[in-house]
Amino acid sequence: MRDIEIVKRIEELRIFRSLIGVDLSSSDIGRIWGPQYSKNSEMVECNQLNGEAEEKIHLLKRSLSHFLFFDKVKFIGISGSVGAGFAKKEDDIDLFIVVEDDFMWIYRLFLELSNLFGGRIRLKKDKNDVKDKFCVNLIAEERGIVFDNDIFNFHELMFLKPVYNEKYMRHILFANEWVFDDWGVRSYPKSVEYVRTTNPVKKVLNEICFLMQLSFMYISNHSPDYARLKKNNSIGRIEFFPQEFKSKKMKNYMRRLKSNQSV
């Protein structure tokens, strides 16, 4: 990409982050696009993580054993306000988890059962007191780590903080080649290729777990969005964040972007 296009992308990311009340620092620019762009940047220099975010990341690291299931979990990262570096004391800790194919509903059931007595994991956005609780924002199978090319997903990926199997982060980025082709992100050496395997028995068990949990959602009046669940199930993802959350962010971003372009 030409330098002028990258400068445009930097400005777009700055606008998006301004909508969530946080700056885009020169360190962020250097990390994402390379030091040659941060040197000429007028962005402020600041710590990428505030004290609350650092403390919450350490809390997850101490609690990783609650989320690991033999070798089935491939990656755990922190997204949301903690990943973006502006967490408040009362915030929860949003998790981005990747598991092997045909395993996400088995894994979700594992989390539900392991959480019966501890109560530290949030699998539903329905509680007021969320301080330091682990909110499983997304469970993706390895086939489900390809995301749409938009500013929301770009920001999530660029500020995702790896906590378990950090080297897998490169695999996620290379699965989304648009971050390099369309956003001009600095290139990395190609990561080790991860070989995915299929198991018919596990696939059937995963579907049974999906139907069991869907039935429970209906019985317990959780009002599941069946169309969204079915669509995401077909591409290997379970999304826990409200769908309107992203829509609202994108609308505000487009409004601000048009306003800046008209000035």
DODRENRO-145789 format. One record per residue (C-alpha): y, x, z; residue number from 1. Coordinates in steps of 0.05 Angstrom, whole numbers, plus 32768, in hexadecimal, padded with zeros to 4 digits. Each point is the difference from the previous one (the first is absolute). Layout:
! DODRENRO-145789
v  u  w  seq
Y  X  Z  NUM
...
//
This chain:
! DODRENRO-145789
v  u  w  seq
8000  8000  8000  1
8047  8016  7FF3  2
802B  8013  803C  3
8030  7FC6  7FF3  4
7FC6  7FCF  8006  5
7FE8  801E  8041  6
8046  7FFD  801D  7
8000  7FB6  7FEE  8
7FBD  7FF6  8023  9
801B  8024  803E  10
803B  7FD0  8002  11
7FD1  7FC4  7FF9  12
7FD7  8018  803B  13
803F  800C  8029  14
8016  7FB8  7FF2  15
7FBC  7FE5  8015  16
7FFF  8027  8041  17
8047  7FEA  800F  18
7FE7  7FB8  8001  19
7FD2  8011  803A  20
8037  8025  8025  21
7FEC  8048  7FF6  22
8019  803A  7FD6  23
7FDD  8028  7FCA  24
8007  8047  8018  25
8003  8040  7FD8  26
7FBD  8012  801F  27
7FE2  7FC0  7FE5  28
801A  8011  7FBB  29
7FE5  8046  8002  30
7FBC  7FE8  8017  31
7FFA  7FCA  7FCB  32
8023  8020  7FC3  33
8006  8049  8011  34
8032  802F  8022  35
802A  8007  7FC1  36
8017  7FB8  8009  37
800D  8003  804A  38
802E  803D  7FF9  39
8031  7FD9  7FD6  40
7FF9  7FC0  8028  41
8039  7FE0  8026  42
7FCE  7FDD  802D  43
8003  800E  804B  44
7FD0  802E  8022  45
7FD8  7FDE  8036  46
7FBC  8001  8021  47
7FCC  7FDB  7FD6  48
7FE5  7FDF  8040  49
8024  7FE7  803D  50
7FE3  800A  8045  51
7FE0  7FBB  8003  52
7FDD  800B  7FBE  53
7FE4  8043  8015  54
7FE7  7FE2  8041  55
7FDD  7FC7  7FDC  56
7FDF  8030  7FCF  57
7FE5  8029  803A  58
7FE6  7FBF  801F  59
7FD7  7FF0  7FC2  60
7FE5  8047  7FFD  61
7FE7  7FF7  8047  62
7FE0  7FBE  7FEE  63
7FE0  8011  7FBD  64
7FB9  7FF6  801B  65
800D  7FB5  8002  66
8009  7FFF  7FB5  67
7FCA  802F  7FE7  68
7FBD  7FE4  7FEA  69
7FD0  8039  7FEF  70
8015  801C  7FBC  71
8017  7FBD  7FE4  72
804A  800A  800F  73
8020  802D  7FCC  74
8049  8001  8016  75
802E  7FE6  8036  76
804C  8003  7FF9  77
803C  7FE1  8022  78
8031  7FD6  7FD7  79
8038  7FD0  8013  80
8039  8014  802F  81
7FD8  8038  8020  82
7FEE  8021  7FBD  83
8047  7FF7  7FE7  84
8019  8023  803F  85
802D  7FCC  8020  86
7FD1  7FDF  8032  87
801B  7FDC  803D  88
7FDF  8001  8044  89
7FE8  7FB8  7FFA  90
7FE0  8009  7FBA  91
7FB7  7FFE  7FF0  92
7FDC  8036  7FD8  93
7FEF  7FEB  7FB8  94
7FBF  801D  7FE5  95
7FEB  800E  7FB8  96
7FB5  8009  8000  97
7FD1  8012  7FC6  98
7FB5  7FF5  8005  99
7FC9  800A  7FCE  100
7FF2  7FCB  7FCB  101
7FDF  7FBF  8014  102
800F  800B  8049  103
8044  7FE3  8011  104
7FE8  7FBE  801D  105
7FC8  8022  8026  106
8035  802F  801C  107
802F  7FC7  8012  108
7FC8  7FDE  8026  109
7FF3  8041  8024  110
804A  8003  8015  111
7FFE  7FB7  8017  112
7FC3  800C  802B  113
8018  8042  801D  114
8043  7FE0  8011  115
7FE3  7FC6  8029  116
800C  8022  8043  117
8035  8034  7FF0  118
8033  7FD5  7FDC  119
8026  803C  7FE4  120
7FF4  7FEF  7FB7  121
8028  7FCB  7FDA  122
7FDB  7FE1  7FC6  123
8031  7FC4  7FFD  124
804C  7FFD  8001  125
8003  7FCB  8036  126
8013  8023  8041  127
8045  800C  801E  128
7FEF  803B  802E  129
7FEC  8035  7FCD  130
8019  8040  8020  131
7FD0  803A  7FF1  132
7FCA  7FD2  7FE4  133
7FDC  8017  7FC2  134
800F  7FD0  7FC7  135
7FCC  8007  7FC8  136
8032  7FF4  7FC8  137
7FD0  800F  7FC7  138
7FB6  800F  7FF7  139
7FF0  801A  7FBA  140
7FBF  8015  7FE2  141
8002  803F  7FD6  142
8003  7FD5  7FC1  143
803C  7FDB  801D  144
8032  8039  800A  145
8024  7FF4  7FBE  146
8042  7FDC  800D  147
8035  7FE0  7FD4  148
8039  802C  7FE9  149
803D  7FE8  8028  150
8031  801B  8033  151
7FDE  7FDE  803A  152
7FBC  8021  7FF3  153
8022  8042  7FED  154
8023  8002  8043  155
7FC0  7FEE  8025  156
7FDA  8039  7FDE  157
8037  8034  8008  158
8008  7FF2  804A  159
7FB7  7FF5  8011  160
7FED  802F  8039  161
7FB8  8019  7FFB  162
7FDC  8003  8043  163
7FB7  8004  7FEC  164
7FE6  8028  7FC4  165
8044  8016  7FE9  166
7FE6  8020  7FC0  167
7FED  7FBA  7FE7  168
804A  7FF1  7FFA  169
8003  8026  7FBE  170
7FC7  7FD6  7FE6  171
8028  7FC1  800F  172
803D  801D  7FDB  173
7FD7  8015  7FC3  174
7FE2  7FBA  7FFE  175
8047  7FE8  7FF6  176
8017  802D  7FC8  177
8040  7FD7  7FF7  178
801E  8025  803C  179
7FFF  803F  7FD5  180
800C  7FE1  7FBB  181
8035  7FCD  8011  182
801E  801A  8041  183
7FFD  804A  7FF2  184
7FDE  8014  8042  185
7FF2  804A  8005  186
7FBB  8012  7FE6  187
7FC6  8017  802C  188
7FC0  8023  7FEF  189
7FCC  7FCC  7FEE  190
7FD8  7FEB  803D  191
7FB5  8002  8005  192
7FE2  7FC6  7FDA  193
7FE1  7FCD  802E  194
7FC0  7FE2  7FE5  195
7FF7  7FB7  8010  196
7FBA  7FE3  8007  197
7FE7  7FB8  7FFE  198
7FCA  7FE1  802B  199
7FE8  7FB9  7FEE  200
7FE9  7FF1  8047  201
8043  8017  801E  202
8025  7FD8  7FCB  203
7FDC  7FC0  8013  204
800A  800D  804B  205
804A  800C  7FF4  206
8006  7FBD  7FDC  207
7FDB  7FDD  8038  208
8032  801E  8032  209
8039  7FE8  7FD4  210
7FE6  7FB8  8000  211
7FF2  8002  804B  212
8047  8017  8010  213
801F  7FD0  7FCF  214
7FDA  7FC7  8020  215
8017  8016  8045  216
8048  8001  7FE7  217
7FFB  7FB8  7FEB  218
7FDC  7FE9  803F  219
8034  8023  802D  220
803B  7FE3  7FD9  221
801B  8043  7FE8  222
8014  7FDF  7FBE  223
7FE7  8038  7FD2  224
801F  8008  7FBB  225
7FBE  7FF8  7FDA  226
801E  8011  7FBC  227
801D  8041  801A  228
7FC0  8012  8026  229
7FD5  7FF3  7FC2  230
802E  8029  7FD3  231
8003  803B  802F  232
7FB5  7FFC  800D  233
7FF3  8009  7FB6  234
8029  8040  7FFD  235
7FE8  801D  8042  236
8038  7FF2  8031  237
8010  7FD7  803E  238
804B  7FF9  800B  239
8018  7FE9  8045  240
804C  8003  7FF5  241
8021  7FBD  7FEE  242
8007  7FFA  7FB5  243
8048  7FE9  8006  244
8012  8040  8025  245
7FFB  8029  7FC0  246
8021  7FCA  7FD6  247
803C  7FFE  802E  248
8007  804C  8000  249
7FFD  8002  7FB5  250
8033  7FC9  7FF7  251
8031  8023  802F  252
7FF5  8041  7FDC  253
800C  7FE3  7FBB  254
803F  7FDE  8019  255
801B  8042  801D  256
7FEC  8028  7FC2  257
8025  7FD0  7FD2  258
803C  8002  802E  259
8003  804C  7FFE  260
7FF7  8002  7FB4  261
803B  7FD0  7FF6  262
802F  802C  8029  263
//
